[in-house]
Amino acid sequence: MNRIWTLLPLCATLTACGPSRDKYFDQVIEEVCSYYNECYPDYMAYFGGDLDGCIESMSQYTDEMDEEYADCDYDRGAAKACLGDFKDLTCDDDYYSDDMQQDCEAVWDCGD
């Protein structure tokens, strides 16, 4: 029973982490497409007219993004913050505000 209490903080810490590196871009794409779908439905025509079409269309770039950031360090905490910013985004907000930009840029450290 004592082992359970020892493991609980670890489990809580792990679930508080952001997405794995290989899932990050997929989750960003889902959030961006959800935002477009809700706030700019006319823009969705560019992506085939619906949420699934947007996700499929944008997903074609994930390999390119994976390649571009292959040699960079990935920060799961920053990824979680960036995705949280996307999830909290409303149609009245400025898309990609300074805070959001700062959070999302912190996801990758490419040594620049």
Buried (B, 14 or more C-beta within 10 A) or exposed (E): EEEEEEEEEEEEEEEEEBBEBEEBBBBBBBBBBBBBBEBEEEEBEEBEEBBEBBBBBBBEEBEEBEEEBEEBEBBBEBBBBBBBBBEEBEEEEEEEEEEBEEBBEBBBEEEE
